[in-house]
Amino acid sequence: MPPTEEHPVHTAPPPRDDTRTLATVAHTAFFLLLGASLVRFLLRHPGEPRTPWILALSITLALLYVLGPALGAAPTARRLLWLGLVVTTWMVLVVLAPSFAWCAVPLFFTALRTLPPRAAIVLVALLTGFVVIAQLQLAKSFDPNLLLAPPAVAALATAVFVHMERQAQAQRTLIDDLIRTRRELAATERREGTLAERQRLSMEIHDTLAQNLSSQQMLLQAADRTWDTDPATARAHVRTATGIAAHGLAEARRLVHDLAPPELADGAGLAEALRSLDAGPDIEVRFHLEGTPAPLPDRVQSALLRIAQGALANVREHSGARTAALTLSFLGDQVVLDIADDGHGFSEPRTGPGAAGRGHGLPAMRARVRQLGGTLTIESTPGEGTVLSAAIPLEPAP
């Protein structure tokens, strides 16, 4: 659970299955071609002085190629340096043994994945030129296929790869648009729901509490005017105002009850409400109850339930967790709610009342706990998940 809700941490999406399959095929093809070229050279040129160099360069090229996936596909400085070393080693190897030329086909894919389109096409053209020269050296006579086949293969591989990348980019753009639209729609629905609730509350208050208060004011003013001249009528006005005040108090309590979390309605306890919470279809939520349950004030139950809901929302949106655990502990003089997840966590956890995050979720949780005299603690380590703990003191039983 990162410390903010308004600014979630965005991680790069995992590579698609077709991209991983293509990369696996290219890597396998490279090592097969490298091994076949080495065997061909050793069979046709046994005992030559250049054999140790061919063996050393082949092993070096294989080791360099193995390091590639660990550097990622982004065109970083280390990735570019690695690509330069691979291409240079391969070129030296082709100069010494032209049969290694066809190892360039998997290198086409590597160059297209690593470099920008124009630079990749230039490198592919350079590799293709080396392949053509090497094949012409191996041929005993001029063969047009050796001159035309490598460029055709390179052009076809480049066109297919570029087309796949454009389709993938279009798909990523479409997914981003859909996600953005969904978030905007959800925000709009929340705003509309908030406005509708405010309008409903304003009408309820106007039709009940405001009218009652207005009636009480008129009756008390009338009683004040007739208190000396007609005490009996004044007392009647006061009694009527008292009845109206009692009715208004009942209406106020009804409004407060309507604002309480629906999970706690109909006498449902906090444990049952927490047990019914979830964080979405991809996250398993488990609930544990420790200690002997004790009656909790309504405001404590409501605050802990809202904290659990907010924490699970953070887990769902930001943590990348697969499981979350809610633990409600009754410790005699306090009640503690722990929310733990197995997500990616975050560095420099912030605790205490002055460590409000940039979003509204954690500050709201701290405000709820602080109003009840409790404390909110957050512990997190990158890669090891997050634990949020809300402790609220309880008044001793009479």
C-alpha positions in Angstrom: 0.0 0.0 0.0 1.8 3.2 -1.1 1.3 6.2 1.1 -0.9 8.1 -1.4 -4.1 7.4 -3.3 -4.1 10.5 -5.6 -0.7 9.7 -7.0 -0.5 5.9 -7.4 2.8 4.4 -8.4 2.6 3.2 -12.0 4.5 0.1 -13.0 5.4 -1.0 -16.4 3.0 -3.6 -17.7 4.3 -7.1 -18.0 5.4 -8.2 -21.5 2.6 -9.8 -23.6 2.6 -13.5 -24.2 3.2 -13.1 -28.0 6.2 -10.9 -27.3 7.7 -13.4 -24.9 7.1 -16.2 -27.4 8.8 -14.3 -30.2 11.8 -13.5 -27.9 12.1 -17.2 -26.9 12.0 -18.3 -30.5 14.6 -15.7 -31.5 17.0 -16.7 -28.6 16.6 -20.4 -29.4 17.3 -19.8 -33.1 20.4 -17.7 -32.3 22.0 -20.5 -30.2 21.0 -23.2 -32.7 22.6 -21.2 -35.6 25.7 -20.4 -33.5 26.1 -24.0 -32.6 25.5 -25.2 -36.1 28.0 -22.7 -37.6 30.7 -23.7 -35.1 30.2 -27.4 -35.8 30.3 -26.7 -39.6 33.5 -24.8 -39.2 35.2 -27.5 -37.0 34.1 -30.3 -39.5 35.3 -28.4 -42.6 38.5 -26.8 -41.2 40.0 -29.2 -38.7 43.3 -28.2 -37.1 43.5 -24.7 -38.6 45.4 -22.0 -36.6 42.3 -19.8 -36.4 40.3 -22.6 -34.6 41.2 -21.3 -31.0 40.0 -17.8 -32.0 36.8 -19.2 -33.5 36.1 -21.2 -30.3 36.9 -18.2 -28.0 34.8 -15.8 -30.1 31.9 -18.2 -30.2 31.9 -18.7 -26.4 32.2 -14.9 -25.9 29.3 -14.3 -28.2 27.2 -16.9 -26.5 28.0 -15.4 -23.0 27.3 -11.9 -24.2 24.0 -12.9 -25.7 23.0 -14.6 -22.5 23.4 -11.3 -20.6 20.9 -9.6 -22.9 17.6 -10.5 -21.2 18.9 -9.4 -17.8 19.5 -5.8 -19.2 15.8 -5.4 -20.3 14.5 -4.2 -23.7 14.7 -0.5 -23.0 17.5 1.4 -24.9 19.5 2.2 -21.9 23.3 3.0 -22.0 24.2 -0.5 -20.8 21.8 -2.1 -23.2 23.3 -0.1 -26.1 26.8 -1.0 -25.0 25.8 -4.7 -24.8 24.4 -4.6 -28.3 27.5 -3.0 -29.7 29.7 -5.7 -28.1 27.5 -8.4 -29.5 27.5 -7.0 -33.0 31.2 -6.3 -33.0 32.0 -9.9 -31.8 29.8 -11.3 -34.4 31.4 -9.2 -37.2 34.9 -10.3 -36.2 33.6 -13.9 -36.1 32.1 -13.6 -39.6 35.4 -12.1 -40.9 37.3 -15.2 -39.6 34.5 -17.7 -40.5 31.8 -16.6 -43.0 29.6 -19.6 -42.0 28.6 -17.6 -38.9 26.8 -15.1 -41.0 23.3 -16.5 -40.6 23.5 -15.8 -36.8 22.5 -12.3 -37.9 18.8 -13.3 -38.4 18.1 -13.4 -34.6 20.2 -10.2 -34.2 17.7 -8.5 -36.5 15.1 -9.0 -33.8 17.4 -7.9 -31.0 18.3 -4.7 -32.9 14.7 -3.9 -33.7 13.7 -4.4 -30.0 16.5 -2.3 -28.6 17.0 0.7 -31.0 14.7 3.3 -32.3 13.2 2.4 -35.7 15.6 4.4 -37.9 18.7 3.3 -36.1 17.5 -0.3 -36.0 16.9 -0.3 -39.8 20.4 1.0 -40.4 21.9 -1.7 -38.2 19.8 -4.4 -39.9 21.0 -3.1 -43.3 24.6 -3.3 -42.0 24.1 -6.9 -40.7 22.5 -7.8 -44.0 25.5 -6.5 -45.9 27.8 -8.7 -43.9 25.6 -11.7 -44.5 25.7 -11.1 -48.3 29.5 -10.7 -48.4 30.0 -13.8 -46.2 27.7 -15.9 -48.4 29.4 -14.7 -51.6 32.8 -15.7 -50.1 31.5 -19.2 -49.3 30.1 -19.7 -52.8 32.3 -21.2 -55.5 30.6 -19.2 -58.2 28.3 -16.2 -58.3 24.8 -17.0 -57.2 22.0 -14.3 -57.5 20.1 -15.9 -54.6 23.0 -15.2 -52.3 22.8 -11.6 -53.3 19.0 -11.2 -53.1 17.9 -13.7 -50.4 19.5 -12.1 -47.3 18.0 -8.6 -48.1 14.6 -10.2 -48.7 14.7 -12.1 -45.4 15.8 -9.0 -43.5 13.1 -6.8 -45.2 10.4 -9.4 -44.4 11.6 -9.7 -40.7 11.7 -6.0 -40.3 8.3 -5.4 -41.8 6.7 -8.1 -39.7 8.3 -6.8 -36.5 7.4 -3.2 -37.2 3.8 -4.2 -38.0 3.5 -6.1 -34.7 5.0 -3.2 -32.7 2.5 -0.8 -34.3 -0.4 -3.1 -33.4 0.9 -3.5 -29.9 1.2 0.2 -29.5 -2.3 0.8 -30.8 -3.6 -1.8 -28.4 -1.7 -0.2 -25.4 -3.1 3.2 -26.4 -6.6 1.8 -26.6 -6.3 0.1 -23.2 -4.9 3.4 -21.7 -7.9 5.2 -23.1 -10.3 2.7 -21.7 -8.7 2.8 -18.3 -8.8 6.6 -18.3 -12.4 6.7 -19.4 -13.4 4.2 -16.7 -11.7 6.3 -14.1 -13.3 9.5 -15.3 -16.7 7.7 -15.4 -16.2 6.5 -11.8 -15.2 9.9 -10.7 -18.3 11.4 -12.3 -20.5 8.8 -10.7 -19.0 9.6 -7.3 -19.5 13.3 -7.8 -23.1 12.8 -8.8 -23.7 10.4 -5.9 -22.2 13.0 -3.5 -24.3 15.8 -4.9 -27.4 13.6 -4.8 -26.7 12.7 -1.2 -26.1 16.3 -0.2 -29.4 17.3 -1.9 -31.2 14.5 -0.1 -29.7 15.5 3.3 -30.5 19.2 2.7 -34.1 18.4 1.9 -34.3 16.1 5.0 -32.8 18.7 7.3 -35.1 21.5 5.8 -38.3 19.4 6.1 -37.6 18.1 9.6 -35.0 19.9 11.8 -35.3 23.3 10.2 -39.1 23.3 10.4 -39.0 22.0 14.0 -36.6 24.7 15.0 -38.7 27.4 13.3 -41.8 26.2 15.1 -40.0 26.1 18.4 -38.7 29.7 17.9 -42.2 30.9 17.2 -43.8 29.2 20.2 -41.1 30.4 22.6 -41.4 33.9 21.3 -45.2 33.7 21.8 -44.6 32.3 25.3 -42.3 35.2 26.1 -44.8 37.8 25.0 -47.7 36.2 27.1 -45.6 35.1 30.1 -46.8 37.9 32.3 -50.3 38.5 31.0 -51.4 34.9 30.3 -49.1 32.4 32.1 -51.3 29.4 31.3 -51.1 30.1 27.5 -47.3 30.7 27.8 -46.8 27.4 29.6 -48.9 25.7 26.9 -46.6 27.2 24.3 -43.5 25.9 26.2 -45.0 22.4 26.5 -45.7 22.4 22.8 -42.2 23.6 22.0 -40.8 20.8 24.2 -42.8 18.2 22.3 -41.5 19.6 19.0 -38.0 19.5 20.3 -38.4 15.9 21.3 -39.7 15.1 17.8 -36.7 17.0 16.3 -34.3 15.1 18.4 -35.8 11.8 17.2 -35.4 13.0 13.6 -31.8 14.0 14.2 -31.0 10.6 15.5 -32.7 9.0 12.5 -30.5 11.1 10.2 -27.4 10.1 12.1 -28.4 6.4 11.9 -29.0 6.7 8.2 -25.4 8.1 7.8 -23.9 5.2 9.6 -22.2 2.5 7.5 -24.8 0.1 6.1 -22.7 -2.9 7.1 -23.3 -2.0 10.7 -27.1 -1.6 10.2 -29.6 -3.9 11.8 -27.4 -4.5 14.8 -24.6 -6.2 12.8 -21.3 -6.3 14.8 -18.0 -5.0 13.7 -16.5 -8.4 13.3 -19.3 -9.5 11.0 -18.9 -6.3 9.0 -15.1 -6.8 8.6 -15.5 -10.5 7.7 -17.8 -9.4 4.8 -15.3 -7.0 3.2 -13.4 -7.8 0.0 -10.7 -6.1 -2.1 -11.8 -7.3 -5.5 -11.8 -10.6 -7.4 -8.0 -10.9 -7.6 -7.2 -10.5 -3.9 -8.0 -13.0 -1.2 -9.1 -11.3 2.1 -8.9 -13.2 5.3 -10.3 -12.1 8.7 -9.1 -13.0 12.2 -10.6 -12.2 15.5 -8.4 -12.3 18.6 -9.3 -11.8 22.2 -12.7 -11.6 23.8 -15.1 -9.3 21.9 -16.4 -6.4 23.9 -19.2 -4.0 23.1 -17.8 -1.0 21.1 -19.3 2.5 20.8 -21.0 3.1 17.5 -18.4 5.8 16.5 -15.5 3.3 17.2 -17.1 0.6 15.1 -17.9 3.1 12.3 -14.3 4.5 12.3 -12.6 1.0 12.2 -14.9 -0.1 9.4 -14.1 2.9 7.3 -10.4 2.5 8.0 -10.6 -1.1 6.8 -12.5 -0.2 3.7 -10.0 2.6 2.9 -7.0 0.3 3.5 -8.4 -2.4 1.3 -9.1 0.1 -1.5 -5.4 1.1 -1.3 -4.4 -2.6 -1.4 -6.6 -3.1 -4.5 -5.4 -0.1 -6.4 -1.7 0.3 -5.5 -0.1 -2.7 -3.8 -0.1 -5.4 -6.4 -1.0 -7.8 -3.5 -2.6 -11.3 -3.9 -3.7 -11.6 -0.3 -4.7 -9.3 2.6 -5.4 -10.1 6.2 -7.7 -8.2 8.6 -7.1 -8.8 12.3 -9.4 -7.4 15.0 -7.8 -7.7 18.5 -9.5 -6.9 21.8 -6.7 -6.2 24.3 -8.8 -5.1 27.3 -8.0 -1.5 27.4 -7.9 -1.0 23.6 -9.1 -2.4 20.3 -6.6 -2.9 17.5 -7.3 -3.4 13.8 -4.4 -4.6 11.6 -4.5 -4.7 7.8 -1.6 -6.6 6.2 -0.9 -7.3 2.6 1.8 -9.2 0.6 2.2 -6.4 -2.0 5.3 -4.7 -3.2 5.3 -2.3 -0.3 7.2 1.1 -0.3 10.3 2.7 1.2 10.5 5.2 4.0 7.2 4.4 5.8 5.8 7.4 7.5 4.0 7.3 10.9 2.6 9.7 13.3 0.1 12.5 13.1 2.3 14.7 11.0 3.0 12.2 8.3 -0.1 12.8 6.1 0.3 11.6 2.6 -0.6 13.6 -0.5 -3.9 11.8 -1.0 -7.0 11.8 1.1 -7.1 8.2 2.3 -4.4 8.1 4.9 -5.1 11.6 6.3 -8.7 10.6 6.7 -7.7 7.4 8.5 -5.4 9.4 10.8 -8.2 12.0 11.5 -10.7 9.2 12.4 -8.2 7.6 14.8 -7.0 10.9 16.3 -10.6 11.9 17.0 -11.0 8.8 19.1 -7.7 9.3 20.9 -5.9 6.4 19.1 -2.9 6.0 16.9 -2.3 4.9 13.3 1.0 3.1 12.4 2.2 2.0 9.0 5.1 -0.4 8.5 6.3 -1.3 5.0 9.4 -2.6 3.3 9.9 -2.8 -0.5 9.0 -6.2 -1.7 7.7 -7.4 1.7 4.2 -5.9 1.9 2.6 -3.4 4.2 1.0 -3.5 7.6 -1.4 -0.7 8.8 -2.4 -0.8 12.4 -5.1 1.3 14.1 -5.2 1.2 17.9 -8.1 2.9 19.7 -8.3 3.0 23.5 -11.5 1.8 25.3 -13.1 3.3 28.3 -13.1 0.9 31.3 -16.3 -0.9 31.9 -18.2 0.5 34.9 
